[in-house]
């Protein structure tokens, strides 16, 4: 029961931070969703880093290191590349959002293309992509709380309690609570991950080097990329897809709006790749679990880090690990819920009711939070994928927004609203068909070279998306007046 008490204390602290963050603020839609655009470098850093250190860190990264070996290292590469891209991508996005007082990702597309319908499409794609990501957080929360409470709380009960707390937390405090909880969460996760990544290899193998020698001797080739399947072609295409999609998640995109000035992004682009190196210690802990708790299969591989922690440490420390893991679900989960609700209220509902006031839209956004929580809960109880597979599916969908966004930034743009919409629809349809049918490139085109057959389906969908975007834009450009919407302060 000691571990359970510690986990409950962490939850109460998070709720208290949320209530405290709301104090003295008029929670308009802008204040609730983007913090009144008043966050400095540190809060922006923590909100964007929160995308990296989620339940995925505790479960997915260590689980893939445990079960897949070398291919898991793609997780280390994609965010670093995304941060490099952010140095140039985010400042013009922020300036345009500030000039037009945007509060959602969909608002950006509405304003750029002068098309509320395109904004509604982007909102729906974003929400659909965020569902598996939110399911990931809730699933992870249930696994973490159940395992670290020594089974006193079942995963289903843990998910229900966590979802109720998350719903109340988001409704009350909005992005302010997420930012303050991120401060506590990141301080804890840094300490715990580094400690586990050093201690577990020492405890079970006598050191990190010896651990890798033992694994290589027992499972030759496990630490390298295979020639087919999760091959170098899959690795490179998945890193590229994830890097391009990193800031396409609606909750990450709208978190960009919360910055006080664009210099915050360039400072963060320097330091965030270093922050990414902490994931190495997650991999070390996952590899150590191969020796500590051998034989885990399927989705049970996601339990490798927690099972090793329970086996190795006293209950109070297991409670600290479990409480920290719960916070890694609350921060991104709150951003996902808040952003999904804002997109649906502002860009879908308002398309049908353009006369709705900001106050009405803001009230509807908060009312949608429990509805979206219930939908995510339903999918959580009926899901079966591993943590990493859920994330990869979401990335394949959300990255389909990238071509239209990138090509909208120049003051003289070629892309029309029809081309942007057609590209997004074709890319999403490709992902949906392949995912739902379980079809691969190898099934469709078995004569292709192996590296091509191993490409991530999201990259294939991105190529289809871009081709359709250019073709439809070329066909519709002559019949539309080109819109030259300059980005404020584009010169950097």
C-alpha positions, -999 to 999 in steps of 0.1 A, spaced: 0 0 0 30 23 4 34 27 -33 -3 34 -38 -2 62 -12 27 78 -29 10 76 -63 -22 92 -48 -1 120 -34 13 127 -68 -22 129 -83 -33 154 -55 -3 176 -61 -11 177 -99 -47 187 -92 -35 213 -67 -11 228 -92 -40 230 -118 -63 248 -94 -35 271 -83 -26 279 -119 -61 290 -126 -62 314 -96 -69 350 -106 -73 344 -143 -103 350 -165 -104 318 -184 -114 330 -219 -108 306 -248 -74 323 -255 -63 322 -219 -75 286 -214 -60 272 -246 -28 292 -253 -21 309 -219 -28 344 -232 5 341 -253 25 350 -223 48 320 -217 85 326 -217 113 303 -228 112 279 -198 75 271 -200 76 268 -238 106 245 -234 87 223 -209 55 222 -230 74 212 -261 96 188 -242 64 173 -227 58 159 -262 90 138 -257 87 126 -221 52 110 -219 41 76 -209 58 66 -241 91 72 -224 84 49 -195 67 22 -216 71 24 -253 108 33 -256 119 8 -230 95 -18 -243 108 -15 -278 144 -16 -266 134 -48 -247 116 -64 -277 130 -50 -309 166 -40 -300 184 -18 -326 153 -5 -344 141 12 -311 169 38 -316 147 56 -342 131 72 -312 164 89 -303 168 103 -338 135 118 -349 130 145 -323 165 158 -327 159 163 -364 125 179 -356 142 205 -333 165 215 -361 135 220 -384 118 241 -356 146 267 -357 132 279 -391 96 266 -390 82 279 -357 91 316 -357 71 325 -389 42 303 -376 42 322 -343 43 356 -359 14 348 -382 -6 334 -353 1 365 -331 -8 389 -359 -42 371 -365 -48 361 -328 -51 324 -337 -58 298 -309 -59 265 -328 -39 247 -355 -69 248 -377 -71 286 -374 -38 288 -392 -51 269 -422 -83 289 -422 -64 322 -422 -37 312 -447 -61 297 -473 -92 318 -465 -111 285 -462 -132 276 -431 -139 243 -447 -102 235 -450 -99 245 -413 -127 220 -404 -109 193 -424 -76 199 -406 -94 199 -372 -111 165 -379 -78 150 -392 -60 163 -361 -86 150 -337 -87 116 -354 -48 115 -351 -49 125 -315 -73 97 -305 -46 70 -306 -22 93 -289 -47 100 -261 -54 63 -259 -16 58 -256 -15 81 -226 -46 65 -209 -33 30 -216 1 39 -202 -14 55 -171 -34 23 -164 -3 1 -168 19 23 -147 -5 28 -118 -15 -9 -118 20 -23 -119 35 2 -95 7 -4 -70 16 -41 -70 -18 -50 -85 -39 -33 -58 -55 -12 -85 -65 -29 -118 -55 -12 -151 -92 -5 -159 -99 11 -125 -67 31 -128 -76 44 -163 -111 54 -151 -98 73 -121 -70 89 -141 -94 99 -169 -118 116 -144 -89 134 -128 -76 144 -162 -110 157 -173 -115 179 -142 -79 191 -144 -82 202 -181 -116 219 -176 -105 239 -146 -70 251 -155 -64 247 -192 -28 251 -205 -17 269 -173 -21 237 -152 -2 217 -179 27 241 -178 31 240 -140 27 202 -138 53 199 -166 78 216 -143 74 190 -116 71 161 -141 103 169 -160 124 174 -128 112 140 -116 116 121 -148 151 134 -155 163 122 -121 145 88 -123 154 80 -159 191 87 -154 192 68 -122 174 37 -136 195 38 -168 227 37 -147 217 16 -118 199 -13 -135 227 -22 -159 252 -21 -130 229 -41 -107 221 -69 -132 252 -70 -155 280 -51 -137 279 -21 -161 265 -8 -194 292 -23 -215 290 -57 -199 252 -56 -204 255 -51 -241 281 -79 -244 258 -102 -226 228 -94 -248 249 -97 -280 262 -131 -269 228 -144 -260 210 -128 -290 234 -121 -319 222 -93 -342 196 -81 -318 213 -47 -314 215 -41 -351 190 -33 -378 177 -64 -397 179 -67 -435 141 -67 -440 111 -54 -420 125 -30 -395 154 -24 -418 176 7 -425 150 18 -450 122 15 -424 144 33 -399 153 62 -421 117 67 -434 102 65 -399 127 91 -385 118 114 -414 81 109 -410 82 115 -373 104 145 -376 81 162 -402 51 153 -381 65 163 -347 50 198 -347 20 188 -368 3 174 -337 -25 200 -330 -16 202 -293 21 208 -300 13 233 -328 -10 253 -306 15 252 -277 37 272 -300 12 301 -298 17 303 -261 52 318 -264 59 354 -255 82 360 -285 98 339 -313 133 339 -298 120 312 -274 119 287 -302 155 293 -314 168 291 -279 150 258 -274 162 244 -308 197 247 -293 190 229 -260 162 204 -268 184 180 -288 207 177 -257 175 170 -236 168 142 -261 199 124 -249 182 115 -217 163 89 -237 195 69 -239 191 60 -202 155 48 -210 171 24 -236 197 13 -211 169 4 -186 150 -14 -213 180 -35 -223 187 -43 -186 152 -56 -183 161 -83 -209 183 -98 -182 161 -89 -152 127 -101 -165 132 -123 -196 104 -138 -216 79 -109 -220 60 -111 -253 36 -89 -272 21 -59 -254 36 -73 -221 70 -59 -234 57 -24 -225 58 -37 -188 95 -44 -189 107 -13 -171 80 -14 -145 84 -51 -138 121 -46 -134 115 -16 -110 90 -36 -89 115 -65 -87 145 -44 -78 133 -15 -55 114 -9 -22 77 0 -25 82 37 -17 106 42 -47 82 21 -69 55 46 -58 77 75 -69 83 59 -103 46 52 -106 36 87 -96 61 102 -121 48 80 -148 12 91 -140 24 128 -145 38 118 -179 3 109 -189 -14 140 -173 6 167 -191 4 155 -227 -31 141 -220 -43 174 -209 -29 192 -240 -45 165 -262 -79 169 -247 -78 207 -246 -66 210 -282 -91 185 -295 -120 203 -278 -108 237 -290 -105 225 -327 -139 209 -327 -156 239 -311 -138 267 -330 -133 252 -364 -161 226 -368 -190 239 -347 -183 275 -358 -184 264 -395 -220 254 -389 -228 284 -366 -206 313 -378 -226 337 -356 -215 319 -324 -197 343 -300 -163 336 -286 -179 330 -252 -202 303 -266 -173 286 -284 -152 287 -252 -180 272 -232 -186 245 -258 -148 236 -258 -149 230 -221 -181 209 -224 -165 188 -251 -136 178 -228 -156 150 -209 -172 138 -242 -137 133 -258 -125 117 -226 -154 92 -228 -145 84 -264 -109 79 -256 -118 57 -227 -139 35 -250 -110 30 -274 -86 24 -245 -107 -5 -232 -111 -20 -267 -76 -15 -280 -48 -40 -284 -18 -24 -300 15 -18 -283 24 17 -272 48 23 -301 23 11 -327 -3 35 -314 21 64 -317 33 54 -352 -3 53 -364 -10 88 -351 22 101 -367 13 87 -401 -20 106 -400 -10 139 -386 21 142 -409 -3 145 -438 -8 182 -428 29 190 -433 31 197 -471 2 221 -470 16 239 -440 51 242 -454 40 254 -488 17 280 -473 45 299 -456 60 318 -485 43 351 -493 37 340 -529 24 305 -527 15 280 -554 -8 259 -533 -46 265 -536 -71 256 -509 -85 229 -532 -50 214 -537 -43 215 -499 -76 198 -491 -72 171 -518 -36 164 -507 -46 159 -471 -76 138 -480 -56 115 -503 -28 111 -477 -51 103 -449 -71 79 -471 -39 61 -480 -30 57 -443 -65 46 -434 -68 19 -461 -34 4 -454 -38 5 -416 -73 -9 -415 -66 -37 -441 -32 -45 -427 -18 -42 -462 19 -35 -468 39 -23 -498 53 -59 -500 17 -72 -504 7 -47 -530 39 -46 -550 60 -77 -542 83 -71 -572 98 -39 -556 133 -39 -541 133 -48 -504 143 -13 -491 113 2 -509 89 -25 -495 102 -17 -460 94 21 -462 70 34 -435 35 36 -450 32 72 -437 60 83 -460 43 66 -490 11 84 -480 31 117 -478 43 112 -514 8 105 -526 -4 136 -507 23 159 -522 17 146 -558 -21 152 -555 -15 186 -538 6 199 -567 -17 184 -594 -49 198 -580 -33 232 -572 -21 234 -608 -56 225 -621 -74 250 -599 -49 279 -598 -61 294 -630 -97 296 -617 -88 312 -584 -72 344 -574 -39 336 -557 -38 347 -521 -5 363 -510 -7 365 -473 27 377 -460 40 363 -428 46 391 -403 83 396 -397 93 369 -422 128 383 -425 149 367 -398 
